[in-house]
Amino acid sequence: MDPQLLTYYEAIERASADMLAAARSGNWDEVLKLEGACVLLISQLKHAAEGQEAAQREARDERARAAAKAKSAIMQRILINDAEIRHLAEPWLQELDETLAGRRQTLH
């Protein structure tokens, strides 16, 4: 967890404990004040968490784009290799065809 988010949780916990202490002592004005502080902290936490999620999504998207680019480059190299193999094999295949064609003629 992001340390900044943890700080918000800790601050909310402190405010909650202070609210409980104020409620136990019957200090309802303090409870209301601390409740307002909690609402603000929760709002800030949500905003920070959304920002963190957006940053994580962006990082995932960037990793996905990098992976797709790498995959594309690999596939291109595979296709280039395949094309060269086919080019190099053509004379051998032609020779094989001629050899097999000659054998067929001798079998008839």
C-alpha positions in Angstrom: 0.0 0.0 0.0 1.1 3.5 -0.8 2.6 5.2 2.3 0.5 8.3 1.6 -2.7 6.2 1.7 -1.6 4.5 4.9 -1.1 8.0 6.5 -4.7 8.9 5.7 -6.0 5.6 7.3 -3.9 6.3 10.4 -5.3 9.9 10.6 -8.9 8.6 10.2 -8.2 6.1 13.0 -6.8 8.8 15.3 -9.8 11.0 14.6 -12.2 8.1 15.2 -10.5 7.3 18.6 -10.7 11.0 19.5 -14.4 11.0 18.6 -15.0 8.0 20.8 -13.2 9.6 23.7 -15.2 12.8 23.2 -18.4 10.8 23.1 -17.5 8.9 26.3 -17.0 12.2 28.0 -20.2 13.7 26.6 -18.4 16.4 24.6 -20.7 16.3 21.6 -19.4 19.5 20.1 -16.0 17.9 19.9 -17.6 14.8 18.3 -19.2 16.9 15.6 -15.9 18.7 15.0 -14.0 15.5 14.7 -16.7 14.0 12.5 -16.1 16.8 10.1 -12.4 16.1 10.1 -13.1 12.5 9.4 -15.3 13.4 6.4 -12.5 15.6 5.0 -9.9 12.9 5.6 -12.1 10.2 3.9 -12.6 12.5 0.9 -8.9 13.1 0.7 -8.2 9.4 1.0 -10.7 8.7 -1.9 -9.1 11.3 -4.1 -5.6 10.0 -3.3 -6.7 6.4 -3.9 -8.3 7.3 -7.3 -5.1 9.0 -8.3 -3.1 6.0 -7.3 -5.4 3.7 -9.3 -5.1 5.9 -12.3 -1.3 5.8 -12.1 -1.4 2.0 -11.7 -3.7 1.7 -14.7 -1.4 3.9 -16.7 1.6 1.8 -15.7 -0.3 -1.4 -16.7 -1.3 0.2 -20.0 2.3 1.2 -20.6 3.6 -2.3 -19.8 0.9 -3.7 -22.1 1.9 -1.4 -24.9 5.6 -2.3 -24.4 4.7 -6.0 -24.4 2.6 -5.7 -27.6 5.5 -3.8 -29.3 7.9 -6.5 -28.3 5.6 -9.2 -29.5 5.2 -7.5 -32.8 9.0 -7.2 -33.2 9.4 -10.8 -32.4 6.7 -11.9 -34.9 8.3 -9.8 -37.6 11.7 -11.4 -37.0 10.0 -14.8 -37.1 8.4 -14.0 -40.4 11.7 -12.7 -41.8 13.4 -15.9 -40.7 10.6 -18.0 -42.2 10.9 -16.1 -45.5 14.6 -16.6 -45.7 14.3 -20.3 -44.8 11.8 -20.7 -47.6 14.1 -18.8 -50.0 17.0 -21.0 -49.1 14.9 -24.2 -49.3 13.5 -23.5 -52.8 16.5 -24.9 -54.7 16.6 -28.0 -52.5 12.8 -28.5 -53.0 13.2 -28.0 -56.7 16.0 -30.6 -56.8 13.9 -32.9 -54.7 10.9 -32.5 -57.1 13.2 -33.2 -60.1 14.6 -36.3 -58.4 11.2 -37.6 -57.6 9.9 -36.8 -61.1 12.8 -38.8 -62.5 12.0 -41.8 -60.3 8.4 -41.7 -61.3 9.4 -41.9 -64.9 11.6 -44.9 -64.3 8.8 -46.7 -62.5 6.5 -46.6 -65.5 
